[in-house]
Amino acid sequence: MYGKVVLSIIFVLLLLLSYAIFIGTLDIRSYSFSLLQSSAIAPAPCAPAPPLRVFMYDLPPRFNVAMIDRRHTSESPVTAADFPPWPQNWGLKRQHSVEYWIMGSLLHDGDGGEAVRVSDPELADAFFVPFFSSLSFNSHGHTMTDPAAQIDRQLQVDLMELLKKSKYWQRSGGRDHVFPMTHPNAFRFLRDQLNESIQVVVDFGRYPRGMSNLNKDVVSPYVHVVDSFTNDELQDPYESRSTLLFFRGRTNRKDEGIVRVKLAKILSGYDDVHYERSVATVENIKASSKGMRSSKFCLHPAGDTPSSCRLFDAIVSHCVPVIVSDQIELPFEDEIDYSQFSVFFSFKEALQPGYLIHQLRNFPKDKWTEMWRQLKSISHHYEFQYPPKREDAVNMLWRQVQHKLPAVKLSINRNRRLKIPDWWKRR
């Protein structure tokens, strides 16, 4: 009797359970999965991306380090053992020395970098061309007609002849080849032959859009020329910096740089503004460093091109940059938000009498202090050094190159199958 009752109850319960599952009010899978989740071990973090594999062409020293140390007279490529140190007190040549530090990063045999040199070009993701094009311009005549400029021209001719014989250049049309060109006049004679390559530039002020653009090229910082502020630990940095706005540099510039002359007139007569015409000598660079470290804001107007070294001098001095440039492009901007530590004004705003100073004088102290903290936390990304260090400027640049490679690969593959000139570029 009791057995029949128990069996009947079990049968009814099973019937109700089956009905609940059928109409969807009970999801056994969810219940079971939640039990599995509660007892599962947390997933391991994603492994870091592998370093970029870079093949560096073995160029004779005349293309690079012989411009620094003339004792490199052989045709044998430089190695880490005889890589010369960057000369002290080279002034403005230093600001365009990105090419030197990138080459050094590949010569250095260390771990943890964003790029690693490979000896087999078949394994390479990208190809680095260690031609010091900016230093060549600075060393071999500044005008096209200067006799010394023919040395620069011949280096470019010899380099392109060498590259065009390489099957790796031919395979990609140079699209996966990296050229540092941080001086606006670098590679001045044969620049149009690098239109498809990855150029490392500081801005696009003197480049036609078809030659250099954000889609394929990498924006680099200038190499700062002032010393980094490494012991900036004051309790009240805002009050300790007595100058509101600081500028020291050339005021007669070309193109967008004419704004500097106009700003000199607008900013005159303010007791808390230091605006001084100056040239880059060793002593003047030291004076600029002292001025930046004692100022709340550092003015960065456009120069001959939209950017200048002054911005990065301000960053490593922890002086909040005031950027006046309508066409500036900034390095690492897919990773760094400059609005967190910089103030931006258009030309129109900056040239309104009294407007810029009014905005800066009314800038909240707590907001400025937060920007100062941000500058301290990100300034290591703008350090060029040998040997390189993790997350420094060179490693940031290699990461930027890696970001460009998917589009490069797309371009290479499309070019292989096109039977006519690329119709997309004609749109």
C-alpha positions as CSV (number, residue, x, y, z in Angstrom):
1,M,0.0,0.0,0.0
2,Y,2.6,2.5,1.1
3,G,4.9,1.4,-1.8
4,K,2.2,2.3,-4.3
5,V,1.7,5.7,-2.7
6,V,5.5,6.4,-2.8
7,L,5.7,5.3,-6.4
8,S,2.7,7.5,-7.4
9,I,4.3,10.5,-5.7
10,I,7.6,9.9,-7.5
11,F,5.8,9.5,-10.8
12,V,3.9,12.8,-10.3
13,L,7.1,14.7,-9.4
14,L,8.9,13.3,-12.5
15,L,5.9,14.3,-14.6
16,L,5.9,17.8,-13.2
17,L,9.7,18.1,-13.7
18,S,9.5,17.0,-17.3
19,Y,6.7,19.4,-18.0
20,A,8.7,22.3,-16.4
21,I,11.7,21.5,-18.6
22,F,9.5,21.2,-21.7
23,I,7.9,24.7,-21.2
24,G,11.3,26.3,-20.3
25,T,10.7,27.3,-16.7
26,L,13.7,25.3,-15.5
27,D,17.1,25.2,-17.2
28,I,19.1,22.4,-15.9
29,R,22.1,23.4,-18.1
30,S,22.3,26.8,-16.4
31,Y,22.2,25.3,-13.0
32,S,24.8,22.7,-13.9
33,F,27.0,25.3,-15.6
34,S,26.9,27.6,-12.5
35,L,28.1,24.7,-10.4
36,L,30.9,24.1,-12.8
37,Q,31.8,27.8,-12.8
38,S,31.9,28.0,-9.0
39,S,34.4,25.2,-8.8
40,A,36.5,26.1,-11.9
41,I,40.0,27.7,-11.6
42,A,40.1,31.3,-12.8
43,P,41.4,31.4,-16.4
44,A,45.1,32.3,-16.9
45,P,45.8,35.8,-18.2
46,C,46.5,36.1,-21.9
47,A,50.1,35.7,-22.9
48,P,51.8,38.8,-24.0
49,A,52.0,39.3,-27.8
50,P,55.3,38.0,-29.3
51,P,57.9,40.7,-30.2
52,L,58.0,42.1,-33.7
53,R,60.5,40.2,-35.8
54,V,62.7,42.7,-37.6
55,F,65.4,42.1,-40.2
56,M,67.9,44.9,-40.3
57,Y,69.9,45.4,-43.5
58,D,73.6,45.2,-43.0
59,L,74.6,48.5,-44.4
60,P,78.2,49.8,-44.4
61,P,78.9,52.4,-41.7
62,R,78.9,55.3,-44.1
63,F,75.2,55.1,-44.2
64,N,74.9,55.5,-40.4
65,V,77.5,55.5,-37.6
66,A,80.4,56.8,-39.7
67,M,78.5,60.2,-39.6
68,I,79.0,60.1,-35.8
69,D,82.4,58.5,-35.5
70,R,84.6,58.8,-38.6
71,R,86.8,56.0,-37.4
72,H,84.3,53.6,-38.9
73,T,85.9,53.5,-42.3
74,S,85.4,49.8,-43.2
75,E,82.6,48.3,-45.1
76,S,81.7,45.9,-42.3
77,P,78.3,46.7,-40.6
78,V,78.4,48.0,-37.1
79,T,77.8,45.6,-34.2
80,A,76.8,46.1,-30.6
81,A,80.5,45.9,-29.7
82,D,81.5,49.0,-31.7
83,F,78.2,50.9,-31.7
84,P,79.4,54.5,-30.8
85,P,77.7,56.5,-28.0
86,W,75.7,59.5,-29.1
87,P,78.0,62.5,-28.8
88,Q,77.4,64.9,-25.9
89,N,76.5,68.5,-26.7
90,W,75.4,67.9,-30.3
91,G,72.6,70.3,-29.7
92,L,69.8,70.2,-32.3
93,K,71.2,67.2,-34.0
94,R,70.0,65.2,-31.0
95,Q,66.4,66.1,-31.5
96,H,66.4,64.3,-34.9
97,S,68.4,61.2,-33.7
98,V,65.5,58.7,-33.5
99,E,67.2,56.7,-36.3
100,Y,70.2,56.1,-34.0
101,W,68.2,54.9,-31.1
102,I,66.1,52.6,-33.2
103,M,69.2,51.0,-34.7
104,G,70.7,50.6,-31.3
105,S,67.6,48.8,-30.1
106,L,68.1,46.1,-32.7
107,L,71.8,45.8,-32.0
108,H,71.2,45.3,-28.3
109,D,70.9,41.7,-27.3
110,G,68.4,41.9,-24.6
111,D,65.0,40.5,-23.6
112,G,61.6,42.1,-23.1
113,G,61.6,44.5,-26.0
114,E,58.8,45.1,-28.5
115,A,61.1,44.1,-31.4
116,V,63.7,41.4,-31.9
117,R,66.3,41.2,-34.6
118,V,66.2,38.1,-36.8
119,S,69.0,37.1,-39.1
120,D,66.8,35.2,-41.5
121,P,64.7,37.7,-43.6
122,E,62.2,34.9,-44.3
123,L,61.2,35.1,-40.7
124,A,60.8,38.9,-40.6
125,D,57.6,40.7,-40.0
126,A,59.2,44.0,-41.0
127,F,62.5,45.3,-42.5
128,F,64.5,48.1,-40.9
129,V,66.7,50.3,-43.1
130,P,69.5,51.8,-40.9
131,F,70.2,54.9,-42.9
132,F,70.6,58.0,-40.8
133,S,68.8,60.2,-43.3
134,S,68.2,63.1,-40.8
135,L,71.8,63.2,-39.6
136,S,72.9,63.0,-43.3
137,F,70.9,66.1,-44.0
138,N,72.3,67.9,-41.0
139,S,75.9,66.9,-41.9
140,H,76.0,67.3,-45.6
141,G,74.8,70.8,-46.6
142,H,71.4,72.4,-46.0
143,T,70.6,73.5,-49.5
144,M,70.1,71.5,-52.6
145,T,72.8,73.4,-54.4
146,D,75.4,73.1,-51.6
147,P,78.3,71.0,-52.9
148,A,78.3,69.0,-49.6
149,A,74.7,68.0,-50.3
150,Q,75.9,65.7,-53.1
151,I,77.2,63.3,-50.4
152,D,73.7,63.1,-49.0
153,R,72.3,62.6,-52.5
154,Q,74.8,59.8,-53.4
155,L,74.1,58.0,-50.2
156,Q,70.4,57.9,-51.1
157,V,71.1,56.8,-54.7
158,D,73.4,54.0,-53.5
159,L,70.9,52.9,-50.8
160,M,68.0,52.7,-53.3
161,E,70.1,50.7,-55.8
162,L,70.9,48.2,-53.0
163,L,67.3,47.9,-51.8
164,K,65.8,47.5,-55.3
165,K,68.1,44.5,-55.8
166,S,66.7,42.8,-52.7
167,K,64.0,40.3,-53.3
168,Y,62.3,41.3,-50.1
169,W,62.0,44.9,-51.3
170,Q,60.7,43.6,-54.7
171,R,58.3,41.2,-52.9
172,S,56.5,44.0,-51.1
173,G,57.4,47.0,-53.1
174,G,59.0,48.3,-49.9
175,R,55.7,48.4,-48.0
176,D,57.1,46.5,-45.0
177,H,60.3,48.5,-44.9
178,V,60.8,51.0,-42.1
179,F,62.6,54.3,-42.7
180,P,63.2,56.8,-39.9
181,M,62.8,60.3,-41.4
182,T,62.3,62.7,-38.5
183,H,63.9,65.8,-40.0
184,P,61.4,67.4,-42.4
185,N,64.1,67.5,-45.1
186,A,65.4,63.9,-44.6
187,F,65.8,61.8,-47.8
188,R,65.2,65.1,-49.7
189,F,66.4,63.9,-53.1
190,L,64.7,60.5,-53.5
191,R,61.8,60.8,-51.0
192,D,59.2,59.9,-53.6
193,Q,60.7,56.4,-53.9
194,L,59.5,55.7,-50.3
195,N,55.9,56.5,-50.8
196,E,54.7,53.0,-50.0
197,S,57.1,52.4,-47.1
198,I,56.5,52.8,-43.4
199,Q,58.1,56.2,-42.5
200,V,58.9,57.2,-39.0
201,V,58.2,61.0,-38.9
202,V,57.5,63.6,-36.3
203,D,54.7,65.2,-38.2
204,F,53.3,65.6,-41.7
205,G,54.0,69.3,-42.2
206,R,56.2,69.0,-45.4
207,Y,54.9,65.7,-46.8
208,P,52.2,65.4,-49.5
209,R,49.4,63.1,-48.5
210,G,50.3,60.5,-51.1
211,M,53.8,60.3,-49.7
212,S,53.2,60.1,-45.9
213,N,50.0,59.8,-43.9
214,L,48.6,58.3,-40.7
215,N,47.3,55.2,-42.4
216,K,50.8,53.7,-43.0
217,D,53.3,55.8,-41.2
218,V,54.4,56.2,-37.5
219,V,54.5,59.5,-35.6
220,S,57.5,59.7,-33.4
221,P,58.4,62.1,-30.6
222,Y,61.4,64.3,-31.1
223,V,64.3,63.3,-28.9
224,H,64.2,65.8,-26.0
225,V,67.2,68.0,-25.6
226,V,66.7,69.1,-21.9
227,D,67.6,66.8,-19.1
228,S,64.7,64.8,-17.6
229,F,63.3,66.0,-14.3
230,T,63.9,62.9,-12.2
231,N,63.5,64.3,-8.6
232,D,60.3,66.3,-9.0
233,E,58.8,65.5,-5.6
234,L,57.7,68.8,-4.2
235,Q,54.7,68.8,-1.8
236,D,53.0,71.6,-3.6
237,P,54.3,71.7,-7.2
238,Y,51.7,74.3,-8.3
239,E,52.8,77.0,-5.9
240,S,56.5,76.2,-6.3
241,R,56.3,77.0,-10.0
242,S,56.2,80.7,-10.0
243,T,55.9,81.4,-13.8
244,L,52.5,80.9,-15.3
245,L,53.6,80.4,-18.9
246,F,57.0,79.8,-20.4
247,F,58.4,79.9,-23.9
248,R,62.1,80.2,-25.0
249,G,63.1,79.6,-28.6
250,R,63.1,80.9,-32.1
251,T,60.3,83.3,-33.0
252,N,60.9,83.7,-36.8
253,R,59.6,80.5,-38.3
254,K,58.0,79.5,-41.6
255,D,54.5,78.3,-42.5
256,E,52.4,77.7,-39.3
257,G,55.4,79.0,-37.3
258,I,54.5,82.6,-38.0
259,V,52.1,82.3,-35.1
260,R,55.2,82.7,-32.8
261,V,55.8,86.3,-33.8
262,K,52.1,87.1,-33.3
263,L,52.1,85.4,-29.9
264,A,55.2,87.4,-28.9
265,K,53.2,90.6,-29.2
266,I,50.0,89.3,-27.6
267,L,51.9,87.8,-24.6
268,S,54.1,90.8,-23.9
269,G,53.5,92.9,-20.7
270,Y,52.4,90.0,-18.4
271,D,54.5,89.7,-15.2
272,D,53.9,85.9,-14.9
273,V,54.7,85.1,-18.6
274,H,58.2,84.4,-19.9
275,Y,58.4,84.7,-23.7
276,E,62.0,85.0,-24.9
277,R,63.6,84.7,-28.3
278,S,66.5,82.3,-28.1
279,V,68.7,79.9,-30.2
280,A,69.7,76.4,-29.1
281,T,73.2,76.6,-27.5
282,V,74.3,74.4,-24.7
283,E,73.8,77.3,-22.2
284,N,70.5,78.2,-23.6
285,I,69.2,74.6,-23.4
286,K,70.2,74.6,-19.7
287,A,68.4,77.9,-19.2
288,S,65.3,76.5,-20.9
289,S,65.3,73.4,-18.7
290,K,65.5,75.6,-15.6
291,G,62.6,77.8,-16.9
292,M,60.4,74.8,-17.7
293,R,60.9,73.3,-14.3
294,S,59.8,76.5,-12.6
295,S,56.7,77.1,-14.8
296,K,53.2,75.8,-14.5
297,F,52.5,75.8,-18.3
298,C,54.9,75.6,-21.2
299,L,53.9,77.0,-24.5
300,H,54.2,74.9,-27.6
301,P,53.4,76.9,-30.8
302,A,53.9,75.3,-34.2
303,G,57.4,75.7,-35.7
304,D,58.4,75.3,-39.3
305,T,56.2,72.3,-39.1
306,P,53.2,71.6,-36.8
307,S,55.3,70.0,-34.1
308,S,58.7,70.8,-32.4
309,C,61.0,69.4,-29.8
310,R,59.7,71.8,-27.2
311,L,56.7,69.7,-26.6
312,F,58.7,66.8,-25.4
313,D,61.1,69.0,-23.5
314,A,58.0,70.2,-21.6
315,I,56.8,66.6,-21.0
316,V,60.0,65.4,-19.4
317,S,60.1,68.7,-17.4
318,H,56.6,68.0,-16.0
319,C,55.5,71.3,-17.3
320,V,51.9,71.2,-18.6
321,P,52.1,71.7,-22.4
322,V,50.0,74.4,-24.0
323,I,49.7,73.3,-27.6
324,V,48.9,75.9,-30.2
325,S,48.9,74.1,-33.6
326,D,45.9,73.4,-35.8
327,Q,47.5,70.4,-37.7
328,I,49.6,68.7,-35.1
329,E,49.7,64.9,-34.9
330,L,51.0,63.3,-31.7
331,P,52.9,60.1,-31.1
332,F,51.3,57.0,-29.5
333,E,47.9,58.6,-29.6
334,D,46.1,55.3,-29.9
335,E,47.6,54.5,-26.4
336,I,48.0,57.9,-24.8
337,D,45.3,60.6,-24.2
338,Y,47.1,63.9,-24.4
339,S,44.1,65.8,-23.1
340,Q,44.9,64.3,-19.6
341,F,48.1,66.3,-19.4
342,S,48.0,69.0,-22.1
343,V,45.9,72.1,-22.9
344,F,45.0,72.8,-26.5
345,F,44.2,76.1,-28.3
346,S,43.5,76.7,-31.9
347,F,45.3,79.5,-33.7
348,K,42.2,81.6,-33.6
349,E,41.7,81.2,-29.8
350,A,45.4,81.8,-29.0
351,L,45.5,85.0,-31.0
352,Q,42.6,86.6,-29.3
353,P,44.2,89.2,-27.0
354,G,44.0,88.2,-23.4
355,Y,42.1,84.9,-24.0
356,L,44.9,82.4,-23.5
357,I,46.2,84.1,-20.4
358,H,42.7,84.4,-18.9
359,Q,42.1,80.6,-19.4
360,L,45.4,79.7,-17.8
361,R,45.1,82.0,-14.9
362,N,41.6,80.5,-14.1
363,F,42.8,76.9,-14.6
364,P,41.8,74.9,-11.5
365,K,44.8,74.1,-9.2
366,D,43.5,70.5,-8.6
367,K,43.2,69.9,-12.3
368,W,46.7,71.2,-13.0
369,T,48.0,69.0,-10.2
370,E,46.4,65.9,-11.7
371,M,48.0,66.8,-15.1
372,W,51.3,67.2,-13.4
373,R,50.9,63.7,-11.9
374,Q,50.0,62.3,-15.3
375,L,53.1,63.9,-16.8
376,K,55.3,62.2,-14.2
377,S,53.6,58.8,-14.9
378,I,53.9,58.9,-18.7
379,S,57.2,60.7,-19.3
380,H,59.2,57.5,-19.5
381,H,57.5,56.8,-22.8
382,Y,59.4,59.7,-24.3
383,E,62.9,58.6,-23.3
384,F,65.3,57.5,-25.9
385,Q,68.2,55.5,-24.5
386,Y,70.8,52.7,-25.1
387,P,70.3,50.1,-24.1
388,P,66.6,50.4,-24.4
389,K,64.2,49.9,-21.6
390,R,60.7,48.4,-21.5
391,E,58.0,50.9,-22.5
392,D,60.5,53.6,-23.5
393,A,60.2,55.6,-26.7
394,V,61.9,53.1,-29.0
395,N,59.7,50.2,-27.7
396,M,56.6,52.4,-28.1
397,L,57.7,53.1,-31.7
398,W,58.1,49.4,-32.5
399,R,54.7,48.7,-31.1
400,Q,53.3,51.4,-33.4
401,V,55.0,49.7,-36.4
402,Q,53.4,46.4,-35.4
403,H,50.0,48.2,-35.4
404,K,50.5,49.2,-39.0
405,L,51.4,45.8,-40.3
406,P,47.9,44.3,-40.9
407,A,47.2,47.2,-43.3
408,V,50.6,46.7,-44.9
409,K,49.8,43.0,-45.4
410,L,46.5,43.9,-47.0
411,S,48.2,46.3,-49.3
412,I,50.9,43.8,-50.3
413,N,48.3,41.0,-51.1
414,R,46.0,43.4,-53.0
415,N,48.9,44.6,-55.1
416,R,49.9,41.1,-56.1
417,R,46.5,40.4,-57.8
418,L,45.7,43.8,-59.2
419,K,46.0,43.9,-63.0
420,I,45.6,47.7,-63.3
421,P,46.8,50.6,-61.2
422,D,45.1,50.6,-57.9
423,W,41.6,52.1,-58.6
424,W,41.0,52.8,-55.0
425,K,43.7,55.5,-54.8
426,R,42.0,57.4,-57.7
427,R,38.7,57.8,-55.9
